[in-house]
């Protein structure tokens, strides 16, 4: 029997109040969170010692540049600080490898007359199919057209229209994601992406998509509009989470928490409701309790100063950025929601300059700024609310890595550092790939494939970023000597 509407609303509100009580208890208990999120056995994986990290760094120099690479960069730094940028560049050019000129990006096309003969046939058949309502003449031609002519925007948009018309929502979302990856600067594509996400009640994803554009293209005339859209759908997401997801799913899990002791699903809802900053703060507290952190004020202060200078340029001032050094020889770093960044001593041993440190930190900060970790929690792509091993080694999508590369490298270059800092780290990490037992290295979650390195090279070249700016060799090595 169905209850009257007023009684249903009353019961729903009462259940929501019960949930809030439970969530406050869970969020206020760091000990409970820590035990359920992180096991002591997971918290201290050791896969690489400092001597091996140092040796990898030296091998990288000898193979790629020769032994005088960093001494020459240090010499260039001295001229750079004196204001002699020409001399600094001349010195760096003697030791840095040349990058290939970047090919021009494919421009989006809208005129069917520019299609290949086969493309024109696919386009004609698909339009006939839409007019006649024949699926057999719609999807196969359009899918082939968008695959063979990805720069033809009308083909993608017609395919999206067809997916919507025939209620193929999953296919439509996948198609718009592909198109947005190809042309992230196209606002018409972004608008369609947001529209489809909202249609499927994916308010958080819509908010993040809008915010990512505003951060990535701050000078675009529509950047402020997308910031407003991001705020609007963030509010709608929180309202929906409170009214639907929490009561229907997570509250039932809360009963399991009380009688069975299983807290994972309940904590997921509590973290999502709390928001990025609070979720990151609670997670960071749990990590701090279970990891061995470096307390050397000089080292921590140095990393924090470099990081804060980068974070100020990232566009998420609402975050309280914190940076932690973990006593762990694995060359790794990871970002939690809300601007909480952890970097291992093994990674600091692998790095040889402040520009490389800034490249790594810029990339990790970008993951937080672009809400990648929070997005993964919300989409349930990580299990059991990010246990230590899973969060640190969780596979980030190719799109997420590219977004973090773009934003991190832009901020790196605009901060006055040489723009190839992250590239150099990836080149070093590339040497670790044969060491498959190093599962806790950055390679596990940040692929350092040849394709990735080529992309970073192209990114720097295409945007005209300066590879011959400040390296900070002596400053870095003076801080982290041995």
Secondary structure, 3 states (H helix, E strand, C coil): CCCCHHHHHHHHHHHHHHHHHHHHHHHHCHHHHHHHHCCHHHHCCCCCCHHHHHHHHHHHHHHHCCCCHHHHHHHHHHHHHCCCHHHHHHHHHHHCCCCCCCCCCCCCECCHHHCCHHHHHHHHHHHHHHHHCCHHHCHHHHHHHHHHCCCEHHHHHHHHHHHHHCCCHHHHHHHHHHHHHHCCCCHHHHHHHHHHHHHCCCHHHHHHHHHHHHHHCCCCCCHHHHHHHHHHHHHHHHHHHHHHHHHHHHHHHHHHHHHCCCCHHHHHHHHHHHCHHHHHHHHHHHHHHHCCECCCHHHHHHHHHHHHHHHCCCCCCCCCCEEEEECCCCCCEEEECCCEEEEEHHHHHHCCCHHHHHHHHHHHHHHHHCCHHHHHHHCCCCCCCCCHHHHHHCCCCHHHHHHHHHHHHHHHHHCCECCCHHHHHHHHHHCCCCCCCCCCCHHHCCCCCHHHHHHHHHHHHHCCCCCCCECCHHHHHHHCCC
